[in-house]
Structure formats: structure tokens, C-alpha cells
Amino acid sequence: MKTVTIQLQKEADIVKHSFSLTLDDCQSDTKVIIENAYESNYANGWLNYKPYISKDGQTWQISEKAGSYDNKQFSFIIPAGFKMASWYQPYTITDFNNFAKSRGIENLIETENNIPFIKIGDFNKPTILIMARQHPGETQGSFMLEGIIDELVEIKSKLKKFSFLIIPLANISGVENLNHRYSVEGVDFNRAWNSDNKDIQNLKQIISQIQNKAFCLDLHADEASKKSYIYYGGCNFLPESFYQSLFPKEFMFLKELSRLRRFAKNLIRHKRIVSLAKPDTAKNYFIKNGFDSFTIELVAHTQTPQECYKLGKKLIKNLKKQA
């Protein structure tokens, strides 16, 4: 068995958690060692993690065996015949365009300053905003969004109470550059909603088309958690009981973390004491501007792309029951 060593790459002021590599020779098993895995802010996410592997870069599957996180390094095996590996299954702009074309919805795609978005339904009705890939490496959100869109296209005539504005690739430059958390300018979108950053202003311009606000779904992924969860706020447009029945049972339904839990989480994540001041998150911005807001955190560890897709379909099916 041959051994290949790689380093997690620097991204803005952090070492990014995601990685990808292509082997020159895949005739035998290959052991991959990520030498600086401990430098990720989400290093606990390496414990028992199963990376994704591919023979051709088109069809991906989760590794059968978990890797090993030991002595600050993460190692795993790429079996013979597989030439590519990635932290999670990639999802590019081309992937989204191919998905839209295969569903016959490419004519619904509009753009604002290179950011694609889709409008479905009558905008005189309350509008649900759905956004993915603020953090470009969290491709789980794109797979859930595919399930959401597929179900919407199938039953949209039966959802008479709502319209939808969907932003599938919010951090377009980060997605293009294969970044994990930041844009190419080094901006963490989910900490910049009160800034004058041009990309955030472009997103706000798209969102300003919504006049009758319902609620917002902001799709993310957690690198270390073993359970998917939802942070929520507002709950003024519809009662909390409605939302409890809307989201699939796979999610924990949480309000803001206590100050003690936020302190502990930040200490583990950043390995240093950080300010507990509320960041300029999308959730806080949306609540301030009249949306009920839900930050959905999918689980990299246990939820495959297929499972994320099914959760998206299930969410819209639940909405149909309520609406």
C-alpha cells in the first residue's frame, strides 16, 4: 500500500476543513494522511469520519470504513480503483446548472450580479426564502435544496398559500474557488449581514423583491455534530407549533444557545476565548427585517447526499400538509 500526505489549505485567516485530491495511480490501495488536520477549527469532526471517494469525479460514494484521527493527523484509505477523494461530495455551479436543465427549470433561473435565483409562485402571496451555500464548502445544503426543488416542482399547484424565492449558490465566488467558509475576498457571509460588503448587498437586493414575507430557511452543515439541528427565531408569521410540525423529525429544534454553551462551543471550535457578542448572522438580519428565520444545520458525519435530498422532499411534503 502506498502513502500520500497532504495539507489542509489556508483560507483567509483559517485552515479550511474540506479537502480534495486526485491520485496519479489508483491500481492499489492508498493511505492518505492529512498532516495538519488538527489545525481545522472543527478538528473534532475528524473522529470516525468517512470521506467520499470516486472513480471518475462524477459518481461519488461514502467510504466503507472511517478514517483515524490520531496524533493530530487524519488518515484514511482510498481503495484500489478509486482515484479521487473529498471531505464531502462536491457540488459545483455546473452541477446546479445540470440539475436545473434535467428538471426543465432552467428558464426559471434569473441572475443578479452573477448570483442565480429562482422564483416560484405568485409573489402576492407570502414568500418563503430558501438560501444555500453561504459557506461554500457546505455542499450538503445543495443536496437538500435539490430535494426541496424537486418536490416544489411536483406539487407547486397544490401549494396555494405560499410563493418561493430560492438562492441556491449564495456565495458564488467561494463556490467557484472551492472554498470552505469564505468568499474569494475572505468574507464569511454569515458574519457580514450588517456590513457594506458588495456581495451581501447583492443578496439583499435579490431578497428585497419579497414584499410579503413568510419565513427563511438558511441551509448549512455542521462539520463535527452527530445530530442535525435548527436554530430559529421570530415565529411571528406562524405559530411555533406550525414550524415544529414542518421540519422532519431528524432535526433538533433549538433556540439560541445559552451564553455558557456558546462560550464552550466557541472555545472548542476556535481553541481560544472569543467574544460572545451576537454576530452579524443572516438569522439576526432576517428576524430584524420581518422574517421568521431558521438556520438548518445538516450533519456531514451521518447524512449522505441522498439523505439530505430526502430531507428536502420531506420538508416540502410536510409544508403541503400544513398549507
C-alpha positions in Angstrom: 0.0 0.0 0.0 1.4 3.4 -0.9 1.0 6.5 1.2 0.2 10.0 0.2 0.5 13.0 2.5 -1.4 16.3 2.1 -2.0 19.5 4.0 -5.3 21.3 4.6 -5.1 24.6 2.7 -5.2 28.1 4.2 -8.3 30.1 3.6 -8.4 33.8 4.7 -7.4 33.6 8.4 -8.1 29.9 9.0 -7.2 26.5 7.8 -10.1 25.1 5.9 -11.7 21.8 6.9 -12.5 20.5 3.5 -10.1 18.9 1.1 -10.0 17.1 -2.3 -7.3 15.1 -4.1 -6.8 13.1 -7.2 -4.3 10.2 -7.4 -1.9 9.6 -10.2 -2.1 5.9 -9.7 -5.1 4.0 -8.3 -4.1 0.4 -9.1 -3.6 -0.4 -5.4 -5.0 0.8 -2.1 -3.7 4.2 -1.0 -3.3 5.5 2.5 -3.9 9.3 2.7 -2.6 11.3 5.7 -3.7 14.8 6.3 -0.8 16.1 8.4 -2.3 19.3 9.8 -5.9 18.0 10.4 -5.7 19.4 13.9 -5.4 22.9 12.6 -9.0 22.9 11.4 -11.4 24.8 13.7 -13.6 21.7 13.5 -10.9 19.1 14.3 -13.4 17.1 16.4 -15.1 16.4 13.1 -12.3 14.0 12.1 -13.3 11.5 14.7 -14.7 8.4 13.0 -15.3 10.4 9.8 -15.8 8.7 6.4 -14.6 10.8 3.5 -16.1 10.5 0.0 -14.4 8.7 -2.9 -14.9 8.5 -6.6 -13.6 6.6 -9.7 -14.4 9.3 -12.2 -15.4 12.5 -10.4 -19.0 12.1 -11.4 -20.3 9.3 -9.2 -19.3 9.5 -5.5 -19.8 7.2 -2.5 -19.0 7.4 1.2 -16.1 5.3 2.3 -16.9 2.0 3.9 -14.5 2.5 6.7 -14.0 5.5 8.9 -10.6 7.2 9.0 -8.4 7.5 12.0 -7.7 10.8 13.9 -4.5 10.3 15.9 -1.5 12.3 16.8 -3.1 15.4 15.2 -3.3 13.7 11.8 -6.3 12.3 10.0 -5.7 9.2 7.8 -8.0 7.1 5.6 -7.8 4.5 2.8 -8.7 5.1 -0.8 -9.4 1.6 -2.2 -7.8 0.4 -5.4 -9.8 1.6 -8.5 -10.8 4.9 -6.9 -8.7 7.9 -7.9 -10.5 10.8 -6.1 -11.3 11.7 -2.5 -13.1 14.6 -0.9 -14.2 15.7 2.6 -17.8 15.5 1.3 -19.3 15.0 -2.2 -18.6 18.2 -4.3 -21.3 20.3 -5.7 -20.3 22.9 -8.3 -22.1 25.6 -10.3 -22.1 23.1 -13.2 -23.8 20.6 -11.0 -26.6 23.0 -10.3 -27.0 24.0 -13.9 -27.1 20.4 -14.9 -29.7 19.7 -12.3 -31.9 22.6 -13.4 -31.6 21.5 -17.0 -32.5 17.9 -16.2 -35.7 19.2 -14.4 -36.6 21.6 -17.1 -36.5 24.6 -14.8 -33.5 26.4 -16.4 -36.0 29.0 -17.7 -36.9 29.9 -14.1 -33.3 30.9 -13.2 -32.7 34.7 -13.0 -29.4 36.4 -12.1 -28.5 39.5 -10.1 -24.8 40.4 -10.3 -23.9 36.8 -11.2 -25.9 35.3 -8.3 -28.6 32.9 -9.6 -32.0 32.7 -8.0 -35.4 31.2 -8.7 -38.9 32.5 -8.1 -41.8 30.1 -7.9 -45.4 31.0 -7.5 -47.5 34.2 -7.1 -45.4 36.9 -5.2 -48.6 38.5 -3.9 -48.7 35.5 -1.5 -46.4 35.2 1.5 -42.9 34.3 0.2 -40.6 31.7 1.7 -37.0 32.5 1.2 -34.6 29.5 0.8 -30.9 30.0 0.7 -27.9 27.6 0.4 -24.1 27.8 0.3 -23.4 31.0 2.4 -20.5 28.8 3.4 -19.5 27.4 0.0 -17.9 24.1 1.3 -21.2 23.0 3.0 -22.4 21.2 -0.1 -25.0 19.2 2.0 -27.3 22.2 1.6 -27.3 21.9 -2.2 -28.4 18.3 -2.0 -31.2 19.2 0.4 -32.1 22.0 -1.9 -32.4 19.6 -4.9 -35.0 17.6 -2.8 -36.9 20.8 -2.0 -37.0 22.0 -5.6 -38.0 18.6 -7.0 -40.9 18.4 -4.5 -41.9 22.0 -5.2 -41.9 21.4 -9.0 -44.0 18.3 -8.5 -46.7 19.8 -6.2 -46.4 23.6 -6.7 -50.0 23.8 -8.0 -51.1 22.4 -4.6 -49.2 25.0 -2.5 -51.7 27.8 -2.9 -50.7 29.8 0.2 -47.1 30.5 -0.5 -44.6 31.6 -3.1 -40.8 30.9 -3.0 -37.6 32.7 -3.7 -34.6 30.4 -3.8 -30.9 31.4 -3.8 -29.1 28.1 -4.5 -25.5 29.4 -4.5 -25.3 32.5 -2.2 -21.5 32.6 -2.0 -20.9 32.3 -5.7 -17.2 33.3 -5.7 -16.5 30.9 -2.8 -18.2 28.0 -4.7 -16.2 28.8 -7.9 -13.0 28.8 -5.9 -13.8 25.6 -3.9 -13.6 27.5 -0.6 -15.0 26.0 2.5 -16.2 29.0 4.5 -15.2 32.3 2.9 -15.7 34.2 -0.4 -12.6 34.8 -2.6 -12.3 38.2 -0.8 -12.1 36.4 2.6 -15.6 37.3 3.8 -17.6 34.9 6.0 -21.0 35.7 4.6 -22.8 34.5 7.8 -20.9 37.1 9.8 -21.3 40.0 7.5 -25.0 40.9 7.1 -24.7 44.3 8.7 -21.6 45.2 6.6 -21.4 47.1 3.3 -19.8 44.2 1.6 -20.9 44.2 -2.1 -21.8 40.5 -2.2 -24.0 40.8 0.8 -25.6 44.0 -0.7 -26.3 42.0 -3.9 -28.0 39.3 -1.9 -30.1 41.9 -0.1 -31.1 43.3 -3.5 -32.5 40.0 -4.6 -34.3 39.5 -1.3 -35.8 43.0 -1.5 -38.1 41.6 -4.2 -40.0 39.9 -1.4 -42.8 42.2 -0.2 -45.0 39.7 1.7 -42.6 37.9 4.0 -43.2 34.5 5.5 -40.1 32.7 6.7 -36.5 32.0 5.7 -34.6 28.6 5.5 -30.9 29.1 5.5 -29.2 25.7 4.7 -25.8 24.9 6.3 -23.9 21.9 7.6 -22.0 21.1 10.8 -18.6 19.5 10.5 -18.5 17.9 13.9 -22.0 17.4 15.2 -23.6 13.9 15.2 -27.1 15.3 15.1 -28.8 17.7 12.7 -30.4 20.8 14.3 -32.2 24.0 13.6 -31.7 27.4 15.2 -34.8 29.5 14.9 -36.1 33.0 15.8 -39.1 35.2 15.2 -42.0 32.8 14.9 -44.3 35.7 14.4 -45.7 34.9 11.0 -46.9 31.5 12.0 -47.1 29.8 15.5 -44.2 27.8 16.7 -46.4 24.6 16.6 -46.6 25.0 12.8 -42.9 25.0 12.5 -42.4 22.1 14.9 -44.6 20.0 12.6 -43.0 21.4 9.4 -39.4 20.2 10.0 -38.6 16.5 9.7 -38.1 14.6 13.0 -34.4 14.2 12.2 -33.8 17.8 13.4 -33.4 19.1 16.9 -35.4 22.3 17.2 -33.3 24.8 19.1 -33.5 28.4 20.2 -30.3 30.4 20.7 -27.6 28.7 22.7 -27.1 29.8 26.3 -24.1 32.1 26.9 -22.4 29.2 28.7 -22.9 26.8 25.8 -21.9 29.4 23.3 -18.7 30.1 25.3 -17.9 26.4 25.4 -18.7 25.8 21.8 -16.5 28.8 20.7 -13.7 27.6 22.9 -13.7 24.1 21.4 -14.1 25.5 17.8 -11.5 28.3 17.9 -9.2 27.0 20.6 -9.2 30.4 22.2 -11.6 32.7 24.1 -13.8 34.7 21.6 -16.3 37.5 22.0 -19.9 36.4 22.8 -21.4 39.4 21.1 -24.1 38.4 18.6 -22.5 38.2 15.2 -24.0 39.7 12.1 -25.6 36.5 11.0 -28.3 36.0 8.4 -30.7 34.8 11.0 -30.4 38.0 13.0 -30.7 40.1 9.9 -33.8 38.2 8.7 -35.6 38.4 12.0 -34.8 42.2 12.2 -36.3 42.6 8.8 -39.6 40.7 9.3 -38.9 37.1 8.6 -39.3 34.1 10.8 -35.8 32.6 10.4 -34.5 29.1 10.5 -30.8 28.1 10.2 -30.7 24.4 9.2 -27.5 22.5 10.1 -27.1 19.2 8.3 -24.6 16.6 9.6 -21.6 15.8 7.5 -20.9 12.7 9.6 -24.1 10.8 9.1 -26.2 12.4 6.4 -25.2 11.4 2.9 -26.2 13.5 -0.2 -29.1 11.0 -0.7 -30.3 11.5 2.8 -30.1 15.3 2.5 -32.1 15.1 -0.6 -34.8 13.1 1.1 -35.0 15.6 3.9 -35.6 18.4 1.4 -38.5 16.5 -0.1 -39.9 15.6 3.3 -39.9 19.2 4.4 -42.0 20.3 1.4 -44.3 17.4 1.8 -44.9 18.5 5.4 -45.5 22.0 4.2 -48.1 20.7 1.8 -49.9 19.1 4.7 -49.9 22.3 6.6 -50.8 24.6 3.7 
